[in-house]
Amino acid sequence: MESRKIGLLIALVGMLGATPDAMLLRLENDEGAVSSTILIWRYLLVGAIQFAIASSMSGVRGLLRASTLAPKCNFAAALLVTASNLGFVFSLLWVDPAKSLLLISLNSLWAALLGYAVCGDELPARTALAQGGALISLAVVFVPDCYELKPDALDLIPLATGIAMAAYLTLARFVALRLPRSSLELSPALGSLASIGFAVAMQRMQPSGHASGSRLTPRFFLFLSLNAAGIALYNTALVLCPRFITGAECALVLLGETVLGPVWVRQVPRTCGAAPSHRAFTRPSASPTHTRTGPCTLNECR
């Protein structure tokens, strides 16, 4: 199979794995778990699955050996994964949801610019047209919700989150082209484990709610397992697809998760905006986390 088709297929599979994310997070919340509990178990399980996937591809020794060939790149990649994880959380808690998604969704544009500057990737005409279409769609969907909002320093959080995502794709592309014997496959697991510290700190600040292991139902762990497997698949795609296609092309395919995300969310009616608006089905954001109009909770953040 042509290498570009392989890359697009990997990105497509990863995107499909992430589409039920918001629905499963809501189901986990419906089982009575608080935000910090969900995040602790989520990052722990994602990290474990991610390590298992990476180990199965080259063995534990091979994985560790390939990771040590580019230690600085792996460290930087783990930091970018952590920044993306926490960036979604803070963006959707502290910044207007529409504005957050608008700024985070620019990651495909940053991936195109970084890919050209760092890796020398030139965009095919079709990709450039897709980039333009994505930006126009963003303007149509989000700008009406944002034009009355005043600029705020907190806007830098979702902006930086999108840049971190693009930087990770660019770094994965750089390592694949310049350091083919090394690997970043361990970085998503390390980033997920680093994010646990934030979730633990959050739990300690919460006055009430379940502890990380108390009174959690079997249904919670079922939803959590499905959720973590899908996110691990998504993270694996972030590492592998830049080996075959540019970061910009990968980012554009991954944006498709928001087209399908609201379809899954509709299956879980809730008081806080269960049914997405008609615009949600054309919203090209970087995460399928929200289809509601009220403030976003941590339970709907990747």
C-alpha positions, -999 to 999 in steps of 0.1 A, spaced: 0 0 0 12 35 -8 28 51 23 5 82 22 -25 59 22 -11 41 52 -6 73 71 -42 85 62 -56 51 73 -37 53 107 -50 88 113 -85 77 104 -85 48 128 -71 70 155 -98 96 149 -125 70 150 -112 57 183 -116 91 199 -151 99 186 -170 83 216 -148 102 241 -174 128 252 -202 102 254 -182 79 275 -170 107 298 -206 116 304 -215 80 311 -186 78 336 -199 109 353 -234 95 354 -220 66 375 -212 91 403 -175 97 398 -162 132 403 -139 150 378 -106 143 395 -115 106 399 -123 102 362 -90 120 353 -69 99 376 -82 66 364 -83 79 328 -47 89 326 -36 58 345 -53 34 322 -44 53 290 -8 53 301 -9 15 308 -26 7 275 -3 30 256 28 13 271 13 -21 262 7 -10 226 42 4 222 58 -26 238 39 -50 215 52 -33 185 90 -36 193 92 -53 226 100 -36 259 138 -37 253 134 -24 218 111 3 229 134 15 257 164 13 233 147 33 206 135 59 232 170 64 246 184 71 211 166 105 213 161 112 250 157 150 245 130 144 219 112 120 241 113 143 270 100 172 249 73 150 235 61 139 269 60 176 280 39 184 249 15 155 257 11 168 293 6 203 281 -21 192 257 -39 172 283 -39 200 309 -44 227 283 -78 212 274 -88 211 310 -79 246 318 -92 260 285 -126 246 289 -128 255 326 -116 291 325 -123 303 289 -155 306 270 -161 272 254 -167 285 219 -136 306 220 -116 278 234 -126 254 207 -119 280 181 -84 287 193 -75 250 199 -89 241 165 -62 261 148 -37 233 155 -39 221 119 -28 255 107 1 256 132 10 220 122 13 232 86 35 262 94 57 242 118 60 213 94 72 237 67 97 255 90 111 225 108 107 195 84 105 213 51 71 197 44 53 213 14 16 211 15 -2 196 -16 -27 218 -32 -56 196 -19 -43 200 17 -40 237 14 -75 239 1 -87 217 31 -69 240 54 -87 270 40 -120 252 42 -114 243 78 -105 279 87 -137 292 70 -158 266 88 -142 277 121 -151 313 114 -187 304 104 -193 282 134 -175 299 163 -171 336 154 -208 344 160 -204 330 195 -172 349 202 -175 384 186 -190 399 218 -163 384 240 -134 407 250 -99 395 246 -84 381 278 -50 368 289 -66 334 295 -72 331 258 -35 322 256 -43 289 272 -63 273 244 -41 290 219 -10 274 235 -29 240 237 -34 240 199 2 249 194 13 221 217 -7 196 197 8 209 164 43 209 179 39 172 190 29 162 154 58 182 140 83 166 165 70 131 156 75 140 119 110 153 126 121 122 145 106 99 118 126 118 90 158 127 108 161 100 135 144 69 120 160 45 144 146 63 174 110 64 186 85 86 204 61 57 211 67 59 249 60 96 251 21 94 253 24 70 282 48 93 300 26 123 293 -5 106 306 13 95 338 26 130 344 -10 143 341 -20 121 370 -2 145 394 -25 173 383 -56 151 388 -44 141 422 -39 177 432 -74 185 420 -89 157 440 -73 170 472 -88 204 466 -123 190 462 -144 191 494 -164 160 486 -168 132 461 -155 97 456 -119 89 463 -100 75 434 -110 39 442 -141 40 464 -177 31 455 -170 30 417 -193 7 398 -185 -20 373 -202 1 347 -179 30 354 -148 7 347 -165 -6 316 -170 29 302 -135 39 314 -119 9 297 -136 17 264 -127 53 267 -91 47 275 -87 22 247 -100 48 222 -78 76 235 -47 52 234 -56 44 198 -57 82 191 -24 88 208 -8 59 188 -20 76 156 -4 108 167 30 90 169 27 68 138 9 88 111 36 115 108 60 88 96 39 86 64 22 120 60 28 156 71 16 168 104 -9 191 87 -25 162 69 -27 142 101 -42 171 120 -69 176 93 -80 140 94 -81 140 132 -104 171 131 -130 147 118 -136 134 153 -158 165 160 -181 156 131 -188 122 147 -184 132 183 -218 149 186 -235 118 171 -223 98 200 -232 125 225 -268 125 213 -271 89 226 -267 101 262 -294 127 269 -286 150 298 -299 182 313 -268 202 303 -273 204 266 -277 168 256 -287 175 220 -261 192 199 -272 222 178 -272 218 140 -239 237 139 -222 211 161 -222 186 133 -200 208 111 -177 221 138 -141 213 130 -125 215 165 -95 197 179 -115 177 204 -150 161 204 -156 173 239 -185 197 238 -219 202 222 -235 222 249 -241 258 254 -234 262 291 -201 262 309 -180 231 304 -171 208 332 -138 189 336 -157 157 329 -160 167 293 -124 174 287 -98 152 272 
